[in-house]
Amino acid sequence: MKIGILGGTGPQGRGLARRFAAAGHDVLIGSRAAERGELIGAEDAQADDTNRITGGSNADVAAAAELVIVAVPYAGHAALLSALATELVGKIVVDCVNPLGFDQHGPFPLRVAAGSAAEEAQQLLPDSTVIAAFHHVSAVLLDDPTVDHFADDVLVLGEDRDGVSVVCDLAAAIPGARGIYAGRLRNAGQVEALTANLIAINRRYKTHAGLAITGLT
Ligand SMILES: NC(=O)c1ccc[n+]([C@@H]2O[C@H](COP(=O)([O-])OP(=O)(O)OC[C@H]3O[C@@H](n4cnc5c(N)ncnc54)[C@H](OP(=O)(O)O)[C@@H]3O)[C@@H](O)[C@H]2O)c1
């Protein structure tokens, strides 16, 4: 698949890009600045030795990709998606954005009028299939080439069964990880918010905590 990553120049986008390229996908790193996307894409392609990572502007990447991942901070989420609605028509848009705030007591979930970043994305992109996924996989571990096994389950939420299925398969590009259907988009808010708990765990126990679901074979 040709996968575009909006905001792919950040740790989460780069980490996912590395894993998707290693699994045989072509990855396009998107940036607000085309040259930064090109530079990071070229750097990562060289580091990974796959020649499957390139980059450009978010708009070019959104237009060229078959499936697009949104990996920008929540502060830039709505403006970016509104601007790219035309490029994203008919595509699966995977939202991994966690709307979080940080204060002296640590991380906390932000209230989102639409219910969640994913629901906001679906409102802004009525002609795209929005799927929520990849909220809890650590960017640090994704980007670490010495990490070759993940015990994580990737919660995948959406309204469209085929879209959910595509993204569950994509999650399996992360070695050892499973994609698990976890409900409709109206349940994305607590999935995004749970990241605040994981960050609190990381800070207390100096780790990169992930999520695993018991009871599934
Ligand atoms: N880090 C993690 O471990 C992790 C794990 C799971 C999910 N997430 C989620 O993934 C998303 C990205 O995380 P990250 O740590 O990679 O974030 P980040 O480094 O803060 O941002 C990623 C990229 O987004 C672009 N960007 C920054 N501000 C923007 C704005 N206002 N509008 C549009 N683009 C903007 C920047 O790229 P350009 O300057 O090149 O445009 C930046 O490199 C977040 O929503 C986060 O909640 C992160």
The ligand as an SDF file (V2000), in Angstrom:
LIG
                    3D

 48 52  0  0  0  0  0  0  0  0999 V2000
    4.7820   10.3730   20.4470 N   0  0  0  0  0  0  0  0  0  0  0  0
    4.1180    9.2690   20.7520 C   0  0  0  0  0  0  0  0  0  0  0  0
    4.6490    8.3400   21.4230 O   0  0  0  0  0  0  0  0  0  0  0  0
    2.6980    9.0870   20.2460 C   0  0  0  0  0  0  0  0  0  0  0  0
    2.0840    7.8240   20.3910 C   0  0  0  0  0  0  0  0  0  0  0  0
    0.7870    7.6620   19.9020 C   0  0  0  0  0  0  0  0  0  0  0  0
    0.1020    8.7220   19.3360 C   0  0  0  0  0  0  0  0  0  0  0  0
    0.7150    9.9360   19.2650 N   0  0  0  0  0  0  0  0  0  0  0  0
   -0.0270   11.0380   18.6540 C   0  0  0  0  0  0  0  0  0  0  0  0
    0.5380   11.2620   17.3820 O   0  0  0  0  0  0  0  0  0  0  0  0
    0.5420   12.6510   17.0820 C   0  0  0  0  0  0  0  0  0  0  0  0
    1.9590   13.0440   16.7100 C   0  0  0  0  0  0  0  0  0  0  0  0
    2.8040   12.8160   17.8070 O   0  0  0  0  0  0  0  0  0  0  0  0
    4.3210   13.3340   17.7580 P   0  0  0  0  0  0  0  0  0  0  0  0
    4.9030   13.0440   19.0850 O   0  0  0  0  0  0  0  0  0  0  0  0
    4.9980   12.8160   16.5370 O   0  0  0  0  0  0  0  0  0  0  0  0
    4.0420   14.9320   17.6270 O   0  0  0  0  0  0  0  0  0  0  0  0
    4.9220   16.1850   17.2240 P   0  0  0  0  0  0  0  0  0  0  0  0
    6.3450   15.7850   17.0510 O   0  0  0  0  0  0  0  0  0  0  0  0
    4.6260   17.2570   18.2060 O   0  0  0  0  0  0  0  0  0  0  0  0
    4.2730   16.6180   15.8300 O   0  0  0  0  0  0  0  0  0  0  0  0
    4.3840   15.8440   14.6620 C   0  0  0  0  0  0  0  0  0  0  0  0
    4.5330   16.7590   13.4570 C   0  0  0  0  0  0  0  0  0  0  0  0
    3.3500   17.5300   13.2990 O   0  0  0  0  0  0  0  0  0  0  0  0
    3.6680   18.7450   12.6270 C   0  0  0  0  0  0  0  0  0  0  0  0
    2.9970   19.8340   13.3460 N   0  0  0  0  0  0  0  0  0  0  0  0
    3.3480   20.4070   14.5280 C   0  0  0  0  0  0  0  0  0  0  0  0
    2.4680   21.3580   14.8770 N   0  0  0  0  0  0  0  0  0  0  0  0
    1.5400   21.3910   13.8780 C   0  0  0  0  0  0  0  0  0  0  0  0
    0.3760   22.1830   13.6420 C   0  0  0  0  0  0  0  0  0  0  0  0
   -0.0360   23.1260   14.5280 N   0  0  0  0  0  0  0  0  0  0  0  0
   -0.3370   21.9630   12.5190 N   0  0  0  0  0  0  0  0  0  0  0  0
    0.0510   21.0090   11.6170 C   0  0  0  0  0  0  0  0  0  0  0  0
    1.1670   20.2390   11.7780 N   0  0  0  0  0  0  0  0  0  0  0  0
    1.8800   20.4340   12.9060 C   0  0  0  0  0  0  0  0  0  0  0  0
    5.1850   18.8790   12.6690 C   0  0  0  0  0  0  0  0  0  0  0  0
    5.6470   18.6010   11.3570 O   0  0  0  0  0  0  0  0  0  0  0  0
    6.0900   19.7540   10.3100 P   0  0  0  0  0  0  0  0  0  0  0  0
    6.6560   20.8780   11.1280 O   0  0  0  0  0  0  0  0  0  0  0  0
    7.1220   19.0450    9.5060 O   0  0  0  0  0  0  0  0  0  0  0  0
    4.8560   20.1010    9.5760 O   0  0  0  0  0  0  0  0  0  0  0  0
    5.6540   17.7790   13.5970 C   0  0  0  0  0  0  0  0  0  0  0  0
    6.8910   17.2170   13.2260 O   0  0  0  0  0  0  0  0  0  0  0  0
    0.0050   13.3890   18.3210 C   0  0  0  0  0  0  0  0  0  0  0  0
   -1.3220   13.7730   18.1100 O   0  0  0  0  0  0  0  0  0  0  0  0
    0.0960   12.3530   19.4210 C   0  0  0  0  0  0  0  0  0  0  0  0
   -0.9500   12.4900   20.3670 O   0  0  0  0  0  0  0  0  0  0  0  0
    1.9970   10.1340   19.6820 C   0  0  0  0  0  0  0  0  0  0  0  0
  1  2  1  0
  2  3  2  0
  2  4  1  0
  4  5  1  0
  4 48  2  0
  5  6  2  0
  6  7  1  0
  7  8  2  0
  8  9  1  0
  8 48  1  0
  9 10  1  0
  9 46  1  0
 10 11  1  0
 11 12  1  0
 11 44  1  0
 12 13  1  0
 13 14  1  0
 14 15  2  0
 14 16  1  0
 14 17  1  0
 17 18  1  0
 18 19  2  0
 18 20  1  0
 18 21  1  0
 21 22  1  0
 22 23  1  0
 23 24  1  0
 23 42  1  0
 24 25  1  0
 25 26  1  0
 25 36  1  0
 26 27  1  0
 26 35  1  0
 27 28  2  0
 28 29  1  0
 29 30  1  0
 29 35  2  0
 30 31  1  0
 30 32  2  0
 32 33  1  0
 33 34  2  0
 34 35  1  0
 36 37  1  0
 36 42  1  0
 37 38  1  0
 38 39  2  0
 38 40  1  0
 38 41  1  0
 42 43  1  0
 44 45  1  0
 44 46  1  0
 46 47  1  0
M  CHG  2   8   1  16  -1
M  END
$$$$
